Amino acid sequence: MAMGAYVDQKSPVNEVNSYQKTYTVEQAEAANEAFDRSVKQFLRDWIEQGTVSTRNPDGIGDTEEFIEHGALRSFFKHREDAFERLLEQESIARHLLRPIDEVYFQGDAYEPLLAKFEKRIYNIAAHRENLEVPFRYSPLSRQGDHGDTLQLIDANGNQSHEDIGVYFGTRRTDSTALAILAHQLRWEALSPSEVPIHVVTEGYMIDSLQRVKAIAEQLGEQGVTEPHCFVIQRRHAVDDRHLGTALLIMNPQLPAVPQRIIFCDTLSTGVRPPWWDKFRHKVDLVFPQPDGYEPASARLEDGGVKLQRLHDGVPVRHQDIDCAFYTSSMCRALIQLVKSSPDLILNGSIEAIVDQMTERMPEYYEQPNQPKEPAIVREVNVIRRWNTGWQALKNMMQNHLTDFVAQLSVNEVVSQ
């Protein structure tokens, strides 16, 4: 395959309309078998090039047995560009980059029926962070010697109880997925705005707040006087993997205290949220006020919504840990709102802001403050999970192509 054959495809990451459920298990199994044959032929060709002995690695002597078991892991050990080399093969790339309409989901867990070697590729690649394909690999603790996913067995020899992380729909958002979502938010904020917009996604929430303050101080030193808006999507803390969205309005001439602070969580309970005191503490650590002055956290406003269902009686395979997608949608909606209605963001009520924010989240809301049925929301998140993996693979191919072109340029200079 010519490198980049799939690079120019339109990214489907934010396309969350219901996909066609006409793809059958027979079609999926046939596609998976063809994919496994392609990978094994690739490994066979690699071995025949004399790159690696088939007798020493993993103690496996027979070539076909080695291909069936340990060859893929050995290939990744021998080549830093192993995944990229696989993506250069048209039949392999076409399968890995297939749209969600060509994926068969099993049962009510929305578990994609993946090929044997496809699972191995994702699992083995995930040992290197830059090769993670979000949501498609099993935790390292659940991987066997050859990259297969292990089924946990209890003392009686039965498959143990379900656990978060086992299923495609309950795997946590990794750094690759967060980077993809952050890129989308920065792209959303690029066009001109009456109130300048900054997207902050560094570190944990307290790191992001410190970043906001530092930028505001720098702007003030440059003589900037108009207010700036900062939109944050970040995890709460090292001991709290939950993600939240925050919006701060900063006056660069008064960077010691935010003009406005809104925090949007996805687990709104209708009363004071459990994160309230912790977040107030973070705000006051970053924006300390002199004795006798009102603390900066007194300006904190609750813009939370109730989208996420966690531990509310649903089975483990239906647990909702999709806060990354909810918070990125809230950030996108807030960015749009800053551009279209700056006065609302600067001076409007928190109730009006939440109304307008949810109106700009059609993937999750029928109309303002009226979320779609949980089953529909869950399906949207399954689509976004698959498409995020698609984007990660596309980025991998683009990066490899960029490196290849750069190397060609270097070679041309050297040869002159």
BAROVEX-495597 format. One line per field, with one value per residue (C-alpha): residue in one letter; chain; x, y, z. Coordinates in nm, 3 decimals. Layout:
residuo: c(a,...)
cadena: c(A,...)
xx: c(X,...)
yy: c(Y,...)
zz: c(Z,...)
//
This chain:
residuo: c(m,a,m,g,a,y,v,d,q,k,s,p,v,n,e,v,n,s,y,q,k,t,y,t,v,e,q,a,e,a,a,n,e,a,f,d,r,s,v,k,q,f,l,r,d,w,i,e,q,g,t,v,s,t,r,n,p,d,g,i,g,d,t,e,e,f,i,e,h,g,a,l,r,s,f,f,k,h,r,e,d,a,f,e,r,l,l,e,q,e,s,i,a,r,h,l,l,r,p,i,d,e,v,y,f,q,g,d,a,y,e,p,l,l,a,k,f,e,k,r,i,y,n,i,a,a,h,r,e,n,l,e,v,p,f,r,y,s,p,l,s,r,q,g,d,h,g,d,t,l,q,l,i,d,a,n,g,n,q,s,h,e,d,i,g,v,y,f,g,t,r,r,t,d,s,t,a,l,a,i,l,a,h,q,l,r,w,e,a,l,s,p,s,e,v,p,i,h,v,v,t,e,g,y,m,i,d,s,l,q,r,v,k,a,i,a,e,q,l,g,e,q,g,v,t,e,p,h,c,f,v,i,q,r,r,h,a,v,d,d,r,h,l,g,t,a,l,l,i,m,n,p,q,l,p,a,v,p,q,r,i,i,f,c,d,t,l,s,t,g,v,r,p,p,w,w,d,k,f,r,h,k,v,d,l,v,f,p,q,p,d,g,y,e,p,a,s,a,r,l,e,d,g,g,v,k,l,q,r,l,h,d,g,v,p,v,r,h,q,d,i,d,c,a,f,y,t,s,s,m,c,r,a,l,i,q,l,v,k,s,s,p,d,l,i,l,n,g,s,i,e,a,i,v,d,q,m,t,e,r,m,p,e,y,y,e,q,p,n,q,p,k,e,p,a,i,v,r,e,v,n,v,i,r,r,w,n,t,g,w,q,a,l,k,n,m,m,q,n,h,l,t,d,f,v,a,q,l,s,v,n,e,v,v,s,q)
cadena: c(A,A,A,A,A,A,A,A,A,A,A,A,A,A,A,A,A,A,A,A,A,A,A,A,A,A,A,A,A,A,A,A,A,A,A,A,A,A,A,A,A,A,A,A,A,A,A,A,A,A,A,A,A,A,A,A,A,A,A,A,A,A,A,A,A,A,A,A,A,A,A,A,A,A,A,A,A,A,A,A,A,A,A,A,A,A,A,A,A,A,A,A,A,A,A,A,A,A,A,A,A,A,A,A,A,A,A,A,A,A,A,A,A,A,A,A,A,A,A,A,A,A,A,A,A,A,A,A,A,A,A,A,A,A,A,A,A,A,A,A,A,A,A,A,A,A,A,A,A,A,A,A,A,A,A,A,A,A,A,A,A,A,A,A,A,A,A,A,A,A,A,A,A,A,A,A,A,A,A,A,A,A,A,A,A,A,A,A,A,A,A,A,A,A,A,A,A,A,A,A,A,A,A,A,A,A,A,A,A,A,A,A,A,A,A,A,A,A,A,A,A,A,A,A,A,A,A,A,A,A,A,A,A,A,A,A,A,A,A,A,A,A,A,A,A,A,A,A,A,A,A,A,A,A,A,A,A,A,A,A,A,A,A,A,A,A,A,A,A,A,A,A,A,A,A,A,A,A,A,A,A,A,A,A,A,A,A,A,A,A,A,A,A,A,A,A,A,A,A,A,A,A,A,A,A,A,A,A,A,A,A,A,A,A,A,A,A,A,A,A,A,A,A,A,A,A,A,A,A,A,A,A,A,A,A,A,A,A,A,A,A,A,A,A,A,A,A,A,A,A,A,A,A,A,A,A,A,A,A,A,A,A,A,A,A,A,A,A,A,A,A,A,A,A,A,A,A,A,A,A,A,A,A,A,A,A,A,A,A,A,A,A,A,A,A,A,A,A,A,A,A,A,A,A,A,A,A,A,A,A,A,A,A,A,A,A)
xx: c(0.000,0.128,0.188,-0.094,-0.368,-0.606,-0.458,-0.683,-1.007,-1.239,-1.205,-1.523,-1.435,-1.715,-1.968,-2.197,-2.514,-2.642,-2.453,-2.615,-2.656,-2.680,-2.327,-2.357,-2.146,-2.073,-1.933,-1.724,-1.584,-1.493,-1.319,-1.136,-1.014,-0.884,-0.708,-0.539,-0.417,-0.272,-0.085,0.052,0.170,0.339,0.516,0.612,0.770,0.953,1.097,1.202,1.405,1.630,1.566,1.505,1.566,1.254,1.426,1.549,1.276,1.031,1.178,0.955,1.121,0.867,0.819,0.441,0.403,0.618,0.400,0.087,0.218,0.528,0.623,0.411,0.557,0.906,0.840,0.747,1.060,1.287,1.142,1.058,0.837,0.658,0.306,0.379,0.520,0.199,-0.005,0.190,0.017,-0.311,-0.509,-0.397,-0.453,-0.794,-0.916,-0.776,-0.915,-1.258,-1.556,-1.791,-2.049,-1.811,-1.782,-2.003,-2.085,-2.163,-2.449,-2.550,-2.192,-2.117,-1.807,-1.657,-1.578,-1.207,-0.972,-0.728,-0.420,-0.597,-0.637,-0.272,-0.157,-0.347,-0.234,0.133,0.147,0.001,0.326,0.462,0.250,0.293,0.138,-0.179,-0.501,-0.753,-1.009,-0.906,-0.644,-0.673,-0.493,-0.136,-0.225,-0.476,-0.240,-0.076,0.273,0.174,-0.054,-0.380,-0.634,-0.658,-0.990,-0.973,-1.065,-1.183,-1.087,-1.360,-1.233,-1.516,-1.476,-1.461,-1.707,-1.716,-1.486,-1.441,-1.180,-1.270,-1.504,-1.448,-1.714,-1.562,-1.195,-1.054,-0.948,-0.572,-0.330,-0.360,-0.738,-0.706,-0.451,-0.691,-0.978,-0.751,-0.651,-1.018,-1.088,-0.795,-0.916,-1.264,-1.111,-0.894,-1.133,-1.143,-1.351,-1.453,-1.332,-1.001,-1.021,-0.746,-0.779,-0.583,-0.531,-0.198,-0.142,-0.415,-0.676,-0.449,-0.176,-0.426,-0.533,-0.168,-0.126,-0.428,-0.280,0.063,-0.083,-0.300,0.005,0.201,-0.082,-0.099,0.273,0.219,-0.039,-0.348,-0.661,-0.956,-1.084,-0.968,-1.159,-0.988,-1.155,-1.007,-1.055,-0.849,-0.850,-0.921,-0.601,-0.348,-0.573,-0.895,-0.916,-1.248,-1.243,-1.405,-1.453,-1.380,-1.424,-1.241,-1.270,-0.947,-0.874,-0.502,-0.465,-0.594,-0.449,-0.449,-0.822,-1.048,-1.332,-1.551,-1.503,-1.745,-1.690,-1.890,-1.902,-2.085,-2.216,-2.445,-2.648,-2.884,-2.719,-2.370,-2.143,-1.879,-1.596,-1.701,-1.474,-1.174,-1.206,-1.250,-0.928,-0.745,-0.872,-0.756,-0.414,-0.358,-0.528,-0.453,-0.604,-0.474,-0.611,-0.946,-1.035,-1.298,-1.137,-1.122,-1.324,-1.623,-1.671,-1.702,-2.026,-2.164,-2.233,-2.259,-2.494,-2.624,-2.512,-2.292,-2.437,-2.188,-2.256,-2.629,-2.745,-2.644,-2.426,-2.050,-2.049,-2.279,-2.081,-2.043,-1.685,-1.713,-1.642,-1.373,-1.637,-1.888,-1.633,-1.494,-1.850,-1.905,-1.577,-1.672,-2.016,-1.864,-1.615,-1.905,-2.097,-1.807,-1.796,-2.170,-2.276,-1.979,-2.200,-2.375,-2.041,-1.921,-2.239,-2.518,-2.662,-2.516,-2.860,-2.873,-2.518,-2.597,-2.913,-2.717,-2.429,-2.654,-2.838,-2.503,-2.455,-2.699,-2.512,-2.634,-2.936,-3.276,-3.313,-3.165,-3.125,-3.311,-3.060,-3.135,-3.223,-2.931,-2.923,-2.882,-2.613,-2.428,-2.442,-2.307,-2.011,-1.944,-1.928,-1.695,-1.473,-1.435,-1.376,-1.113,-0.917,-0.960,-0.812,-0.516,-0.433,-0.471,-0.234,0.017,0.015,0.046,0.338,0.515,0.459,0.592,0.905,0.951,0.929,1.167,1.418,1.395,1.470,1.774,1.900,1.860,2.065,2.337,2.360,2.402)
yy: c(0.000,0.348,0.523,0.767,0.590,0.643,0.960,1.201,1.039,1.266,1.197,1.044,1.114,1.364,1.196,1.032,0.960,0.606,0.366,0.100,-0.225,-0.445,-0.584,-0.953,-1.182,-1.390,-1.085,-0.995,-1.346,-1.363,-1.023,-1.128,-1.453,-1.263,-1.017,-1.292,-1.453,-1.120,-1.067,-1.422,-1.384,-1.058,-1.231,-1.522,-1.282,-1.104,-1.429,-1.540,-1.221,-1.371,-1.091,-1.324,-1.687,-1.895,-2.130,-1.904,-1.647,-1.775,-2.124,-2.208,-2.414,-2.462,-2.158,-2.193,-2.249,-1.942,-1.737,-1.860,-1.763,-1.555,-1.395,-1.081,-0.989,-1.064,-0.833,-0.549,-0.615,-0.602,-0.290,0.049,0.113,-0.224,-0.080,0.165,-0.118,-0.313,-0.009,0.007,-0.317,-0.233,-0.536,-0.481,-0.104,-0.135,-0.370,-0.172,0.153,0.013,0.232,0.138,0.023,-0.268,-0.378,-0.640,-0.569,-0.868,-0.881,-0.590,-0.508,-0.343,-0.558,-0.541,-0.875,-0.830,-1.065,-1.272,-1.095,-0.760,-0.795,-0.896,-0.593,-0.354,-0.529,-0.555,-0.200,-0.058,-0.141,0.174,0.480,0.640,0.330,0.311,0.267,0.398,0.156,-0.134,-0.293,-0.480,-0.365,-0.497,-0.706,-0.899,-0.986,-1.323,-1.397,-1.359,-1.057,-1.246,-1.115,-1.340,-1.439,-1.427,-1.758,-1.799,-2.073,-2.302,-2.275,-2.047,-1.714,-1.454,-1.170,-0.880,-0.588,-0.237,-0.243,-0.586,-0.450,-0.207,0.019,0.028,0.092,0.414,0.704,0.695,0.979,0.921,0.969,1.280,1.425,1.364,1.533,1.825,1.873,1.887,2.153,2.368,2.342,2.455,2.761,2.869,3.107,3.472,3.556,3.885,3.740,3.557,3.186,2.964,2.586,2.439,2.064,2.034,1.826,1.784,2.045,2.239,2.247,2.386,2.657,2.754,2.768,3.001,3.235,3.235,3.321,3.596,3.747,3.737,3.908,4.176,4.242,4.289,4.559,4.355,4.494,4.304,3.990,3.648,3.319,2.996,2.658,2.360,1.987,1.788,1.511,1.626,1.498,1.216,1.026,1.108,0.992,1.167,1.454,1.790,2.105,2.452,2.799,3.100,3.463,3.649,4.021,4.036,4.353,4.165,3.813,3.739,3.659,3.523,3.746,3.436,3.064,2.799,2.428,2.172,1.815,1.518,1.363,1.637,1.506,1.801,1.906,2.032,1.804,1.590,1.770,2.115,2.157,1.995,2.223,2.531,2.432,2.407,2.749,2.909,2.744,2.892,3.227,3.308,3.633,3.866,3.833,4.000,3.958,3.722,3.396,3.349,3.027,3.231,3.311,2.944,2.858,2.508,2.441,2.064,1.837,1.489,1.281,1.014,0.705,0.541,0.265,0.331,-0.029,-0.101,-0.406,-0.361,-0.396,-0.092,0.126,0.474,0.601,0.826,1.155,1.236,1.255,1.444,1.702,1.752,1.812,2.064,2.239,2.251,2.393,2.657,2.762,2.803,3.000,3.237,3.313,3.354,3.511,3.670,3.886,3.577,3.423,3.746,3.850,3.594,3.366,3.021,2.873,3.046,2.934,2.569,2.592,2.727,2.482,2.176,2.311,2.290,1.924,1.749,1.419,1.397,1.631,1.631,1.995,2.218,2.032,1.725,1.444,1.163,0.817,0.637,0.366,0.630,0.813,0.485,0.409,0.756,0.688,0.350,0.526,0.792,0.525,0.340,0.662,0.781,0.462,0.533,0.879,0.739,0.499,0.778,0.999,0.716,0.686,1.062,1.085,0.800,0.967,1.298,1.125,0.949,1.273,1.445,1.164,1.192,1.564,1.495,1.236,1.480,1.744,1.493,1.370,1.719)
zz: c(0.000,-0.076,0.255,0.331,0.136,0.426,0.569,0.380,0.484,0.679,1.049,1.192,1.556,1.613,1.386,1.638,1.446,1.488,1.268,1.051,1.244,0.936,0.957,1.044,1.258,0.949,0.769,1.072,1.110,0.740,0.760,1.076,0.921,0.616,0.843,1.046,0.723,0.610,0.937,0.938,0.578,0.672,0.962,0.738,0.487,0.769,0.898,0.551,0.517,0.784,1.030,1.321,1.400,1.444,1.686,1.961,2.037,2.295,2.265,1.968,1.696,1.419,1.193,1.160,1.532,1.594,1.358,1.535,1.877,1.945,1.612,1.647,1.985,1.851,1.555,1.790,1.997,1.692,1.528,1.677,1.373,1.393,1.402,1.123,0.909,0.958,0.856,0.529,0.427,0.255,0.372,0.733,0.735,0.569,0.844,1.138,0.996,0.907,0.996,1.275,1.017,0.948,1.310,1.471,1.837,2.055,2.304,2.524,2.623,2.288,2.263,1.910,1.752,1.677,1.495,1.700,1.565,1.577,1.955,1.982,1.783,2.009,2.328,2.235,2.096,2.419,2.599,2.429,2.508,2.167,2.007,2.217,2.020,2.275,2.419,2.192,2.417,2.744,3.060,3.071,3.377,3.165,2.880,2.820,2.686,2.321,2.361,2.403,2.654,2.958,3.109,3.487,3.649,4.007,4.252,4.114,3.758,3.647,3.475,3.751,3.796,3.554,3.619,3.479,3.204,3.071,2.808,2.523,2.675,3.025,2.949,3.084,2.866,2.810,2.733,2.357,2.364,2.581,2.337,2.047,2.231,2.328,1.964,1.863,2.127,2.019,1.661,1.774,1.943,1.648,1.471,1.586,1.891,2.054,2.382,2.318,2.407,2.546,2.574,2.865,2.897,3.081,3.392,3.652,3.736,3.974,3.708,3.459,3.703,3.754,3.377,3.350,3.611,3.442,3.100,3.250,3.425,3.099,2.912,3.179,3.148,2.773,2.841,2.750,2.916,2.765,2.941,2.822,2.851,2.955,2.900,3.083,3.036,3.284,3.541,3.895,4.056,4.059,4.304,4.116,3.753,3.693,3.441,3.471,3.264,3.396,3.249,3.388,3.283,3.360,3.361,3.269,3.476,3.784,3.741,4.114,4.114,3.837,3.723,3.695,3.772,3.647,3.704,3.506,3.631,3.475,3.798,3.926,4.217,4.253,4.579,4.655,4.450,4.626,4.447,4.569,4.872,4.698,4.397,4.617,4.793,4.459,4.351,4.676,4.652,4.305,4.372,4.739,4.866,5.138,5.491,5.526,5.158,5.023,4.898,4.522,4.558,4.675,4.306,4.212,4.027,3.971,3.603,3.644,3.452,3.522,3.227,3.374,3.543,3.773,4.027,4.016,3.995,3.635,3.563,3.543,3.164,3.148,3.389,3.249,3.263,2.958,3.138,2.879,2.605,2.818,2.929,2.578,2.454,2.733,2.646,2.278,2.365,2.594,2.325,2.081,2.343,2.409,2.035,1.983,2.314,2.492,2.713,2.845,2.941,3.100,3.280,3.237,3.502,3.550,3.476,3.136,3.057,3.135,2.922,2.627,2.681,2.676,2.371,2.191,2.287,2.048,2.079,2.440,2.469,2.303,2.402,2.672,3.001,2.872,2.813,2.573,2.698,2.869,2.600,2.327,2.525,2.572,2.200,2.122,2.350,2.189,1.851,1.989,2.143,1.813,1.620,1.867,1.797,1.425,1.476,1.673,1.387,1.131,1.334,1.352,0.973,0.927,1.169,0.992,0.657,0.792,0.926,0.592,0.394,0.637,0.597,0.217,0.246,0.464,0.217,-0.073,0.112,0.199,-0.159,-0.306)
//
